[in-house]
Amino acid sequence: MVQTAKENSSPNLSFRGTGGDTLVFDIIRKELERQRHGIELIASENFTSLQVMQAMGNVMTNKYAEGYPGRRYYGGCEFVDEVEQLAIDRLKQVFNCEYANVQPHSGAQANASVMLAVLKPGDKILGLDLSMGGHLTHGSPVNFSGKLYEAHFYTVEKESGLVNYEELEQKARTEKPKMIVCGASAYSRDWDYARIRKVADEVGAFVMADIAHPAGLIAKGLLSSPFEHCHFVTSTTHKTLRGPRGGIIMMGKDFENPFGLKDPKGNVRMMSNLLDMAVFPGTQGGPLEHVIAAKAISFGEILSEDYTAYAKQIQANAQAMAKALVAKDYHLISGGTDNHLMLIDLRNKNITGKKAQETLDKAHITLNKNAVPYDDKSPFVTSGIRVGVPAITTRGMKEGHMQTVVDLLDKVLMNIDDAATVKNVSEEVKEFMRQFPLYPELG
């Protein structure tokens, strides 16, 4: 749940600011109101606690701290060293892992850093196709990962919507990539990390698991853990982890790299050294220590029993929503969900993803258009939508509320050209959300 004022150590938050720029703070206030009265179904969004937001607005934003705790290029880093080391230690505890780097500014930069550490330009990578639910940084031709490396892709099965592991294995044996990437941005099922590692060992490839979406469920043992089987694990810190926007890199255990990879001076180094160097100075300059402070807070929250209950509620809500959608004849890719999200093919409803997103927005129901596997429409139109429950679960919704959410969504989609119905639903949404207050401490 979003933290209340009673729990918050410094309740004097406001959006008035201390200077004269009322225009910006007025816009921020409008964004707060938008979040308060809407149903947030974007699978990659969530609401942080108040103390996470407070930490992002602290004096550590003024501090340059290139390097790592105890190894900085600037003086005056004793306290940012403390907060960064606390974030590292807590993250290791969250995932029971041996190595963690909390400096990446985003999940994309975390992935870029891992690739920089172990790949050379032109090396082959194998990832899930973007059109099948993969991510831009897994080899898309418009992204650095597709421009710097020779990208190959595996898909999902057309009938089941599940990852085609046989195809993955066949392509791995044929192409012999240097890295296999597993993970997705629009895939609702668990992953067989052991099977991927087995073929990776056969062809001499690293395995990188991008768990940006399900990380919070993995942290609480509700989904398979990649740490035993994957060389590298990356994630964002928002989404199900419910922290500030940022990225992280982890390893279950540090190891001496098996392919003789060397640092710029020609020395064979442990992978932790190569990863640290790939983040700084490889892809970033000074870390955002105010954001790292917020990461430290969120990792502490994840270690609590409250968060365990929250993660379980995410999974329960997602399954309840999936059941309600299927009952209304919505086509869910793979037929359901194991995690926090669902990918819905709207072609049987004769609605495009673009039309659905734009119309639902008018009703204060926010989600995103999304390509579905074997889509016949462009990525700017799409045949599907992606929905997720982390944010509405943070607002306090339970399984029983999922039917109401689906009823409201369905009422818009089944009357998509009726402006009066859409307007009426927008009022219903506002009234419904009054029972789930968001940041009441902010006035």
Secondary structure as UniProt FT lines:
FT   TURN            5..7
FT   HELIX           22..37
FT   STRAND          39..40
FT   TURN            43..44
FT   HELIX           50..56
FT   HELIX           59..62
FT   STRAND          67..68
FT   TURN            69..70
FT   STRAND          71..72
FT   HELIX           78..95
FT   STRAND          99..101
FT   HELIX           107..118
FT   TURN            121..122
FT   STRAND          124..128
FT   HELIX           130..132
FT   HELIX           136..138
FT   TURN            141..142
FT   HELIX           144..148
FT   STRAND          150..154
FT   TURN            158..160
FT   HELIX           165..175
FT   STRAND          179..182
FT   HELIX           193..203
FT   STRAND          206..210
FT   TURN            212..214
FT   HELIX           215..219
FT   TURN            220..221
FT   TURN            227..229
FT   STRAND          232..236
FT   HELIX           239..241
FT   STRAND          247..251
FT   TURN            258..259
FT   TURN            264..265
FT   HELIX           271..277
FT   HELIX           278..283
FT   HELIX           289..302
FT   HELIX           305..327
FT   TURN            328..329
FT   STRAND          331..332
FT   HELIX           333..335
FT   STRAND          341..345
FT   HELIX           347..349
FT   HELIX           353..362
FT   TURN            363..364
FT   STRAND          365..366
FT   STRAND          368..370
FT   TURN            373..374
FT   TURN            379..381
FT   STRAND          384..388
FT   HELIX           390..394
FT   TURN            395..396
FT   HELIX           399..413
FT   TURN            414..417
FT   HELIX           419..433
FT   TURN            434..435
FT   HELIX           440..442
//
